[in-house]
Amino acid sequence: MASDVDTADGETVILNCIDSDGSKLDGDHEEIVISTAEVSQWDLTSLSHRPIIKIKANRQRLIQQSSYFHGLLSGSFSESCFDSISIHWDVESLLSMLRFIFGCSMDITSENFLPLYEASLFFGVDKLLLVCQSWLEYVTSEVSIWPPQLCLEDLVHIWDYGRENAIDFIPQLTGYLARNFIWMASCDSFHNVPFELLLSCVKQPCLTVDSEKHLCDAILLWLAANTNPSDRLSSTGDARPEILTEIRTSLLSLPFAAGKRRCPFFSKFAERSVVAICSLAASRTFILADILGGGDCNQLRIHLTEYTKILDLSGCPQINLPLLLLNMLPSSNNLDKLLMKKLNQLSLKLEHHMDISRISWETFPVLTFEAVQVVDVSNCPMLHLEAAIEFFSKSFPSLTTLKAAYILTFKTMKLYQLLQRCPLLSDIDLTVDSTPVIPAKVSVISSFPAVMLQISTSPNDEIRPDVPAFHFSRQLSNITKLILEGRTDFYDSDLQNIAECCPSLCCINLNACTSITDSGISILVLKCVELHSIFACDTSFGHNCVLSLCRNISRLDAVAMKMADNTNSLAYKLQILHIGGCKGINETSLLELISQTQRIRSLCLRETQLVDNCLYKFSGSSLEMLDVSDTKVSCHAVGHVVRGNPLLKCLIARGCRHLLQEENDILGNSPVLYYELGKSCNLEEISLGWGFSFFSLEALRPAIKMLRTFIVGLGGSLGKDGLKLVPTFCPWLETLILYFQVVSDSVVRNILETLKNLQVLALCYCFGEISSLIFQSSAPRLRKLKLERVSTQMTNDDLLILSRNCMNLTELSLVGCKRLNSESQDTISNGWPGLISLHLEDCGEVTAQGVTSLMNCQALEDLLLRHNGLGIDRNFIIRAASRMPLLRKVAVDVCDAKDGDFDLPDFPDRNFLHIVKIARCNLKRRTLGSTKSGTCTTPVHAETLILTWDSRKLSRTVVKERL
């Protein structure tokens, strides 16, 4: 045999490879012999499990490529004369190294890097060592592909090895992890990162995070996972405060900072953070010297680096234009006096509403951040967005997505300026809260002339007429998605301008844009032929829009709509159509529209004139979401749609009285609809009411195994037995909302204790009183809780227990808890300092002594206080707006006004307020026959005054409804 000749000639040596892992020696001892002459055919997967392998290898090749074998086989060692030598090493890494020595390519990963590096270092294979070093240098370089194809656990092992052996790739790893901190924090093994490595990453100048909130949250999660004395934190001594000081607390979002005031690691930092944020937000002018004392600017420096792709400043009322500009200027610990003066002057000019076209932006030497693609400044009420656009266009040339929701000061007439300044923008979100004055939903008693916003000008400013909304040029926008939800300052002329300059528009959201008309929307539909997603709920969307959608887009004549082939209509190409609440569409138009939406994936037709015939005409098979709530459809019609759409994941059908079935329409005990759902669908969300019962739940069981949201409304009757089965049938539930259902302590406790992923729980107007026992169930993941008319016996002590067991709530609604008093304000503000929504109605004497401690819930965005005790000050609304920088919605009742009324805020003192609702009641005598002991009266709702602000005006409307 050739191998025998080689051995005899001294050209071949047999390597007895014995795995260093002793546990493998207990396995299969069958001897296996392989040769480097067939190295390309080695099966490493099967060979690596062998405890002992004999390898016939070329002696000279080993001597040439490895300093270890050079010394062993050609030196003065006795082994140099042997035909066989033994090597105790990890078999897999040794075989991989030998493959490399004998000419095979090497595929290095984070998993095998360290074994290969150790092997090449020990055996002195310099070429492999260089390959390993080059690989690590590349994957940790700035140009490597993201997301990383690396394992954090492996990188930690590499870092540990480098530190223990004083190898110089430590800076590479810390720099890489700092640049990819968001990825590192999202890994399951993040809590196993050594404290020294984490601290080193946080201190890196190249640390890249989407926001300060992400950095803080990651650090707190790590600390929470490493508080056990046996963990690594025990050896860090006083290092914990050191890493917390690296968080720039003045730049945290207010809801996040406020919510962390109960965090044991961070309570003092959070308290200082809230004070600093509110102080900055309350400052009408940005005087940098006053804020910093003329000192270090680093605490106001956003982590904005050349690697930043997403800049998330949402929920930061302290962010204004000068502060944002500070982060776009060249970094230095101290700004020169001239630049500081310019920043302060800019703040004063914006405060006086100076026309930004008169500001010389060139005087600010802003840096360019090429990587930034997404900017989120939602809920930043102090940011002058119109002026910020000037800097976004200079500093973020690659910007494609701008989220600026809930910024009322941005005038929609400036939208085209945004499109011109940032030509790569494809996605814009300008959402505001939807007005409660939806014409189809309210009965208007009276309305008042709109009060226009008065823009103050300095004596030296030239007064100019209003500039038209758009100035057209040949440059067209790349916008594909535009969200204008709730914008009442948006008109038909604005829609027409969008249609002219945004030919690539694919998705438009006009929900609750009540100032636009059917004709205005139809013009947009006609001109934007790429549209495939339309959100137009609670608008004037009507007959003209249907005509535009159903018209053949290649023929704009009257014959087009009558053509047999509708595959060229925009309706046929629609993927999303949400027109809920649009009363202007009759049955005929709706039938024509639905018959052509064959590719639709999401369809919302709630509160329309939808009937069975329309659904029977639907021939699509790609539907994933269907909302037919509050319509006249029957079980059979909805079942027809379900039968042809097995991909359906969301069905919303509350308020459909026709879903009640006759006995002869039932298969067994389960209606047709639920039988079809159970047979073919895998639902993630379902909302039902009339006709839904225990038997319906049984029929649905196969379809709701992965259900995330479950809503049962009026007309549904699951009963206690059905509710007890919900956690078993739907173990992954995150949202459970029940209206008018029969509940009990055992049912609710079972829900709280069993559904570990539950984040939203609402029990509204349910039958059966629940006692204090349910408040003893721990639900740390619960974020939203509504207890409306189900817990009338709740006391202050019960509320305190609830705050301890559901400590992470951000939204709380209590209605009808009549035993609560003013002490509950302390419980709420101390127990849930991070609340963003609080509704208290008919809750005893909570406000009988005024609103005091609730003012400490400084992150509130939505506050409702009604019938909680006569004691609220006249200036409450204005005071709340000044103390709560993010407060957008306030609802009160004159019954609680200590002085019989409330002061109404004007433009200057409304701060961030968007909607104020003031209900008024009449007193009605309650009698049983004649009463001799005097009259007994009860308040009965009379009307609601609604004030809404937008970028242009204040609107005042009185409606009958209690909103």
N, C-alpha and C positions, 0 to 999 in steps of 0.2 A: 504494500500500500504506500501511497505517496507520503502519507503522514509519518510512516515508520522510517522512510528514507530521510525525511527532514529531521526527525529526531536523532537519527544516527549521525547525520552530518552536523548536528548542532545548530540548525537553522530554526528549529521549532522548540518551543518550551511549553509545557503544560502548566496552566495556572489552575490550582485547586482553590476555587472561590468559595469561601465559607461565610455565610451570612452572619453579620455581627449581631443580628437579632436572635437571641437564643431560643425564643419561642418557636421559631420555624424548625428547629432541630427535632422537634417532637412530631413533625409531619412525615411526609413521604420521603424515605431515604433512598429511593431508587436512583442509581447513578446515571447521570446524563452527561454526554460528551458532545461538545460543539466545537466548531472551528472558525477562526477569523476569516478563512478563505470563503466562507458562506455568510459573512457578517450581515449582508443586506437581507438575508432571509430569517434572521433571528426574530422570534416572537417574544418580545420583552414582557408582554402581559402574562404569559404562562411561565416563562423562565424566572421571573422575579419572585415567584412563590416557591421556588426550589431552594432548600437550605444549602445544598452543595452542588456546584457545577464545575466540571472539568472543561477547560477551554484550551484548545490547541492554537497557539499564537506564534506569529513570526517574531523571533528573538530580536532581530536587527531593527524591526519597526518599533518595537517597544523601547529599545535603547535610544533610538533617534528622537522619539516623541515625548519621552518621560524621563525626567531627571531621577526619579525614584528607581525605575527599572534600569536606567543607565548605571547607577551606582551598584544596584543589586546584581545585575547580570554581566557587567563588564569590569567590575572593580575587584577589590581584594577580598570581598565577602565570600564565604564558603559556598553560598548559593549560586555563585557565578558558574560553578561546574555542574550544577544539578540540571537534570532534564525536567524537573517538576518542582514548583514552589507553591507554598500555601499563602493565601491572602485572606485575612479576616476583614471584611468590609460589607457595607450594604450592597446586596447583589444587584438591585435595580440601577443604582447610580454607577456602580462599577461597570456593568454591561453597557450602559449608555456612554460612559467615557471610552471604553474599548471600541465601540462602534465609531465614535468620532476619530479615534487614533487611526483606525483602519479605513478612513475615507468616507464615512456616512455623514450626511448632513445632520445638524442638531436642532431639534425643536424645543426651545427653552420656554418654560412657563413659570409663573410665580410659585407653582407647587414644586417643580423640580429644580429651581434655580439654586437653592441652598445646598441640597445634596450634591449637585454637580460642581458647585463652587468649592465645597469642602474637598470633594474628590480630586479636582484639578489642582487644588492647592497642596494637598497631601502628596499626591503622586507626581507633582511637578510638571503637569501638562500645560505649558505656558500658553499654547494656542487656544485651548479650551478656556483657560482662565480669562484670556483676552475677549473671547466670544461672550462669556458670561458678563464681564464688565461692560462690554459694548451694549449687550441686550438691556441690562439694568439702566444704563445711561439713556438709552433710547426711550424705554417705556416710562421713565420718569422725567423725560424732557418736556419742553413746552410744546413740541410739535406732535407729541404722541396722540393717538386717536382716543376720543372720549365718546361713550363711557368706557372706563378702563376695563380691560379683560384680565383683571388681576383679582386676587383674593386678599382681602385685608388681613386675614389671619396669617397668611404667608408673608406679607410685607412686615408684619410685627415680628415674626420669627427672624426675618432677614435683619431687621433693625436691632433686635436683641443680639444676634450673632455679631453684627458689626460693632456694637458697643463693647461686647465682651472681648473681642479680639482686636479692638482699636483699628478697624478698617475704615477707610476714608469715604465710604458711600453713605454715611449717616446724613450729611447735608442734602444729598440727592433725594433720599426718602422723605425727610421732613418737609423739604420744599414741595415735593410732589403731593404729599398728603395735605399740606396747607392749601395748595391750589385746588385740590379736589376734596375739600373739607365736607361739602354737602354729601358727596358720595360716601365718604368715610363714615359720617354720622348715620347714614341710612343702612349701613351693614349690620347684620345680626350680631357680629362679633365686636361691635364698637365698644361695648362695655369692657372688653378684655384688653383694650389698648393701654399700655403702661402710662402711668401719670406723667412721667418725664417726657415721653413722646408727645402726649396730648398737649402739655404745656409748651413744648418746643414749637409745635405746629401753630398754636394760637398766637405765639409771639412773632411768627414769621411775617415780614413786611408783605409777602405775597399771599397772605391769608385771604382766601376768596370765599365769601358767603353771599347768599342772596339778600340777606338782611341781618341786622344785629339780633333780631328775634331768633333766627335759625341758629346762630352761634350760641346764644344764651341757652336755648332749649337743649341743644346737644350737650353742653357742659353740665347742665342740671340733670339730664338723664344719666350721664356718666357718673355723676356724684351719687345719685340715688341708687345706682347699681353697685356702687363700691363703698357703701357705708359699713358693711360688716367688718368687724375687727380682723377677720381672717383674710380679707381682701387686700389689694395693694394699697388702698388709701391709708391703711394703718401705718404704713412705713413712710408716709409723706409728711408727717408731723403737721406743721402749720402751713402746708402748701395749698390747702383748699382756698383760703382767702386770697392767696396770690393769683390763682387762675381766675377767680371771680373778678378781680380788679382789672383783668384784661377786657372785660365786657364794657363797652361804652354805653352805660345805662341811659344817658341822655338821648340816645338814638333808638331806644326800644319803642315798639308800638305801645300806645297807651292801654288797650285792652290786655295785652300780654303782661305788661309790667304790673298793672293793677291786680291781675289774677294771681301773680306770684307773691303777693304780700302774705300769703299763708304758707309759702314754701319754707321749710325749716332751714334750708341752705342759703336762702336768698331774701328773706323777709326784709332785712335792713337795707339791702341794696335796692330792692323793689320799692320800698318806701321813699328812698332818696330819688329813685328814678321817676316816680309819679310826681313828686314835688317839682323836680327839674322840668319834666315835660309840660306840666300845667303852667309853670312859670314862663317858659318859652312861648307856649301857645297864647298866654294872656298878654304877652308883650306886644303892643300895637306897632312898635318900631323895633327894628333889629339894630341895636347899638352893641357892636361886638365887644367894645371895651367894657361895657357894663356887665355883659354876660360872662366874660372870661376874666374880668379884672385885669385886662391887658396881658394875660398870660398865655398858656399853652392852648393851641387850637385842637390838639389831637382828640380830645374827648368829643368833639363835634365832627370828627372826620369819619365819614362813611367808609366801610371797607370796599372801596372802589378801586380795582386794580386792572391791569391790562388783560387779565384773564376773565373778568366778570362778564357773564352772559345775561344774567337776570338781576335787575336792580329793583328790589321790593321795599317800598317805603310806605305801604298801605297801613292805615290806622295811626299815622304819626301826625298829630295836630301841630307839633312843634316845627315841622318842616315848612319853611317858607323859601322864597326865591333866593335871598342872600345866603341863607344857610346851605341851600343846595349848590349855589354858585361857589361857595367856599370850598366845596369838595371837588370842584372841577378845575380849580386853580392849582398851580404847581405846589406840591406839598412842602411845607416848612413849618417849624414850630411857631414861628412868629411872623405874622403878616407885616409888610412895611406900612408905614403910616398913611401913605397916599392911597394904597389899595384898600385899607380899612376905611378910609374916609369915603371912598367911592361906594363901598358896600353899604355904608350907613346912609349915604345920599340916595342910593337906589331904593332902600327900604322906605324912606320918606316919600319919594316920588310915587311909588306904588300905593302907599297908604292914602295919598291924595288922588288916586285914580288917574294919574297922568297918562296920556296917550303913549303907549310903549314905542310907537314909531318915532317919537322924539328923543328916545333914550339912545345914547351912543354905546352900543354893545361892544364895539371893537376895543374899548378901553380895558376890557377884561380878558386877559390872556389865558383862555380856557384850554385844558388838555383834551386830547382826543382818545376815546376808548373804543377802539374798533370792534371789540368782541361783543359789546352790549347789543342785544337783540330785543329784550323785553324790559319795559319799565312799567312799574305798578305804583301809581301815586293815588290810588283810591283812598277815600276818607282822609285826605290831607286838606282840611278846609282853609288853612292859611297860605297854601301855595297858589301863587298867581300863575295859573296854568298857561294863559296866553303868553306871558313873558317867558315862562320856562321853556316853551316850545322853541324860542330863539336859541337857547343853549342846547337843547336836545339835538337840534339840527347840526350844531357845530361839534358837540362832544360825542354824540352817538350816531355816526353816519350810517351804521348798519341796522338802525332801529327798525324792527318790523311789527312790533306789538306794543300798543300803548293802552294801559288800563287806567282810566281816570274817573271811576265811578264816584258818585256822590260829591262831585265838586260843582256846586251850583253857580259859582262865579264865572265859570267858563261860558261865554256867549256862543250859542250855536252858529251865529253869523261868522264866527272866526274859524269855523271848521275848515274852510278851504285854505286858510292860511296854514293850518296844521298840515294839510295834504301837500301843499307846495313846499313847505320847509323840510319835510321829512319824506322824500319821494319813495323810499322803500317800504313805507308803512303799508301793511296789508290787513291789520286787525286793530280796530279802535273800539274801546268800550267807554261810553259816556253816560252810563246808567245813572238815574236818580230814583228816589222813592216814587212809586206810582201815586198819583193824586187820588184821594178817596172820592172826589167828585166826578164819578163816571156817569155821564148822562143817562145811560140805560139802567143804572142801578140805584139812583137816588131821586128823590122828589124835591126839587128846589123850591123853597118858599120865597127866597129873595136873594139877589146878588147885588153887589156894589161895584161901582166903577173901579177898574184896576188902578192901583197906585204905582206909578212908574218910578224906577230907580233914578234918583238924581245924582249925576256925576259932578262932583265938585272939581273946579279948576282953579289954578292959581291965577293972580292978576296978570302975570306975564304970559300965560298960555293963550295961544290963539284958539278961538272957538271955531271948530270945524263942523260942517254938517255930518250926519251919520254916513259912514262909508257903506256902500252896498255890500250885501253878504258875501258875494263872490266876484272875483275878477278873473275872467277866463283867459287862459293862454293856451297854446297848443299842447302844453304838457298835460298829459292825462295821469290820473292817479292809479296806483297799483292796488287800491283797497279792494279786498275780497270779502271782508266781514266788518259790518258796522252795527254797533249796538247803541241805540238811542232810547232805550226803555224809560218811560216815565217823563220824557222831555215835553212839557207843555209849551215850551218856547220854540217849538219846531213847527214850521208851517209848510203849506204846499209849495211855496216858492223855494224853500230850502230843499224839499224833495226833488223838485225839478232840476235844481242846480247839481244835486248829487247825481242824478241820472245823466247829466251832461258830462260830468268830469270823472265818473267812476264806471267805465264800461265793463270792468272786470268783476263788478260786485256780484258775489255769489250768495251771501247771507246778509239779511237785513232784519234788525229787531226794532219794531216800532210799537211794542206793547205799551198800552196806556198813553200813547201820544195823542191826546184828545183834541189837539188843535188842527190836525190834518184831516182832510176829507177823503171820501171815496174816490173822487176824481184825481186828487193829488197822488194817492197810492197807485191808482191805475196807470198814470203816466210813468211813474217809476218802473212798474212792472213791464210796460210796453218797451221801454228804452233799455232796460238792463236784461238782455236776453240770456245772460249767464246765470241768472238767479235760480238757485235750487232750494233755498231755505228762507221762508218768510214767517216771521213772528209778528202778528198784528192783532193780538188779543185786546179786547176793550177799546177798539178804534172804530172808525166809520167804514171800515172795509165792507164793501157791499157789491151791488150788481155790476158796477163798472169794473171793479177789480176782477170779478169772475169772467166778464167778457174778455178782458186783457189776458187772463191766464189761459183761457180756452181757445183763444185765437191762434191760428197757424202763424208761427213767428216768421215764416218765410213769405207769407202773404198778408198784407195789412188791408184786406178788403172785406166787404160784408159777407162774401161767400165762404170765406175761410172757416168760419165757425161751424158751417153746415156740412163741411166735408166729412166723408165717412172715415177717413184716416186721420186720427188725432195725434199720431205719434210725433208730430212736429210742433205740438203746442207746448207752451211753458208748463202747463199743468201736468202734462205727461212726464216731464223731466223733474218735477218737484220731488225732493227727498224729505223736506220738513215743511209742514203747513200748520200753523197755530193761529186760529181765528176765533178762539173762545170768547163769548160775550159779545160777538158782533151781531147785532139785531137787524142789520140792514140787508141780510141775505135771506131771500124767501126760499121756500122749499124747492121750487123749480130750478133756481140758480144753483142751489146747493147740490141738487141731484146731478146737474150738468157738470159741476166742478168735480164731485167725487168720482163720477164715472170715468174721468180722465186721469185721475191720480194713481196710475198703475205702478209707479216706482216709489211711492211714498214710504218712508220709514217711520216718521213720527207725525201723528195727526191729532190735533186738538180741536174739538168741535163743541166744547162745553157751552151750555146756555145759548145754543143756537136753535133754529127751527128744524133740527134734525129729526127725521122720522125713519121708519123701517125701510121704506122704498129706497131711500138714499143709500143705506148700508147694503141692501141687496144688489145695488148697482156697482158696488165697489168690487173691483176685480184684481186688486193688487195682492202680491204674495210676499212682500218684503217688510211688512209692518212690524215694528218693534215696540212702538208706544201708541196707545189709543186712549183718548180722553173724550167720553161721551156723557159726562156728568151733567145732571139737570136738563136732560132732553127727554123726548117721548119714545125712545127706542125700546124694543122688547127683547126678551131673552133670546128668542129665535134669531132675530136680526143680528145681534151682537155675536151669537154663536156661529152664524154664517161667516162672519169676518174672521173669527178665531179659527174656524176650521181650515180656512185657506191661508193662514199666516202662522205657521208653527214657530217662527222666530220671535213671536210676541213676548216681550219681557215686562211690559208695564200696561196695566189696564186700570183706568179710572172711570168708575161708573156710579158714583154716589149721586143721590137725588133723582134717580130714574125710577119713578113710581111704576112704570109699565114693566119693570123686571119681575114684578109679582106675577106668578104663573097660576093658571087653572090646574086642577088635578090631572086633567087629561093631557097636559103639556109636560108631564114629569116622567122621566125615565127612572123607574124605581122610586127612590126618595130624593134624587138629585136632579135639579133642573138641567135642561139641555146645555145651557151656557157653561156651567161648572163641570159637566161631564166632558165637554169639548176641551176646556182648559186643562183639566186633569189628564186628558188623553194625549195631548200634543205639545203643551207648552212647558217652559222652564221659567217661571216668573221671578222677577226681582222686586217688583212693586205692584200692589193691588189695592184698590180703594173701592169699597162696595157699601151698599146700604139696603134699600128695599129688596126683600126677597132672599136676603142672605141669612142662612141659618146654620145650625149644627150639622145638618145633613149636607149642606153645600160645602162646608169645611172638609168633611170626609171625602167628598168627591174631588176636591181640589188638592188633596194631599200629595199626589205625585208631582204636581206642578209647583209646589211652594217649598220644596226642600231647601232651596237656596234663596228664599225670600229675604229681602232687606227692609222693605217698608210695607206695613200692613195697617190699613185704615178702615174702620168699620163705622158707618154713619147711621143717621136716622133711618129706621125701617129695617135695619139688620137686627137679628136676635140670636146671637151665639149662645147666650146663657152661660152660667158658671161652668158647666161641663165643657162647653166649647172653648172658653177662655183658658181652662186648665190644659187643654190639648195644644194650644198655640205654641208654647215653648218646645214641645216635643215635635210638632210638625214643622216648625220654622226656627231651628236652633241658631241661625245666623242673623236673626232680626236685629236691626239697628234703630228702627223707628216703629213705634206702636202708638196709634192714636185711636181712641174709642169715644164715640158719642152715643149717649142714650143706651148704654149697655148695662146689664146687671153685673155688679162687681161686689167683691167682699175682701176682707183682710187676707184670707188664704189665697185668693186669686192673685191679688197684687203682689203679695210676698213671693209667691211662686214665680211670677214674672221677673221681679227684681233679682231674685237669687239664682234663677236658671239662665236667663238671657244675659250672658257675660259681655256681649257686644252692644248691648242696648245703649243708645245715645240720646234718644228722644222718647219721652213718655208723656202722653196727654190723656187725661181722664176728664172728659167734659160732659157735664149734665147727666152723669150716670146714675143709675138706681142702686140703692144699697149704700149705706154709710160706711166709710172706712175709718178705722180708729187709729190711735197713736202707734199701734203695733207695727204698721207698715213702715213707719219712719225709722225703725231700728234695723232695716235691711240696708246693707252697704251696697252702693252703686257708684263706684269711683269713676266709671266711664260715662255716666249720665251727664249730658250737656244741657238739655232742654227739658223742663218739667212744667206741665200744666195740671193744676188741680182745680177744676172749676165746678163748683156746686157739688162736690163729692166729699168734702172734709170740713163740714160746718163746725165740728167740735175741736178743730185744731187750736192748741194753745201756744203761748210763747215758748213754753218748754218743749213742746212737740217740734216747733220750728227750729229750735236750737239743736235738737237731736238730728233733725233732717239736714241741717247745715254741716254736721259732722260726718254724716254717712254719704251725703251727696255733695262733697265739697268742691267739685269741679264744674258746677252749673254756671252757664253763661246767660241763660234765659230762664226766667221764672215768672209764672202767671198763677196767681191765687185769686179765686173768686168765691165769695160766700163764706169765708173763714171768719165768722162773726165774733169769735172769742179773742181775737188778736187785739193788742193795744199798742200804744206808742213805743213800748219797749222792743217791739219786734223790729223797729227800724235799726236798732243797734245790732240785732241778730243778723239781719239781712246784710248790712254794710260790712260787718266784721266777718260773717261766714262766707259771703260771696262778693268779695271786693272787686272781682273782674266781670261783674254782670254787664252785658250790653243791652239787655232788654228786661224790663220789670213792669208787670201789670198787676196792680192791686185794686180790686173792686169789691165793694160791699164787705170789706174786711174790718168789721168792728170799729175800733177807735184809733186806728193806726195814725191818722193825721189830726186827731183831735187837739193835739198840742203843737201843731205845725209840722213842717217838714224839716227835720234837723239832721239826724244821722244819715239819712238816705243821700244827702248831698256828698257824702264821702264815696259814693259809688260813681267815681269820676269818669269811668269809661262808658257810661250809659249812652246809648244811641236812641233808645225808644223807651219812653216813660209814660205809663198810664196810671193815674190816681183818681178814682171815682168812688164816691159814697163811702169814704173811710173815716169820716169824722170832720165836723166843722172846725177848721183851725188853720187852713192854708192862707198864708199872707197874700195880699193883693199883688205884690211884685214877684210872686213865686216863679212865673214863667221866665221873666227876664233874669232873675237870679240863678235859676237852674241852668239857663243857657250860658251864663258867664262862668259857672263853676264846673260845667261838664262840656269840655271842648268839642266832643263828638256828637253831642245831642242834636238829633235831627227831627224827632217826632215827640210831641207832648200832647197828652189828652187829659183833660180835667173836667170837673163838673162844678157848676156854680153853687150847688148845694154844699160844697166843702169850703167855699170862699169865706174867710173870716169877716171880710168887709163887704160881702155880697156880690163881688165882681173881681175880675182880674185885669191888670194892666196888659195892654196888647203891645208886643214889641214892634218897633219900627225897623227899617233897614239897618241902621247903625248898631242897634243893641240886640239884634236877633242872633248874632254870631253865626252858628252853623244851622240854625233851625230852618226846616223846610216845611213842615206841616204842624199846625197847632189846631186841636179840636177842643172846643169848649161846649159841653152839653148843658142844657138847662131843663129843669123839671118844673112841672106844676104840682101843687099839693092837692090831692084828692081825698075827700072825706071818706073814711071807712065806717060804715054803720051796719048794725044788725038790728033793724027796727029803729026805734028812737033811743038815743043815748042821753041820759040825764047827767052824766058825769063830765060832760064837755065833748068837744069834737076830737076825733082821732084821725089824723091825716097821714098819708104816705106819699112819697114823691113818685110822680109818674112822668116819664120822659115827654118833653114837648118838642125840642128842636136842638140842632147842633150847629154852632158857628164854626166854619172851617176857614182857616187862613193858610194859604199856600204861597210860598215864594218861589220864583225861578230867577234866571239870570237877568230878567228885564223888569219884573213887576211883582206886586203883591195883589193876590186875588182873595176876595172875601165873599163867602157864600153861606147862606143859611139853608139847611136841609131838614126834612122831617125825621130822617132815620137817626138812630143812635149809633154813630160810627166810632 
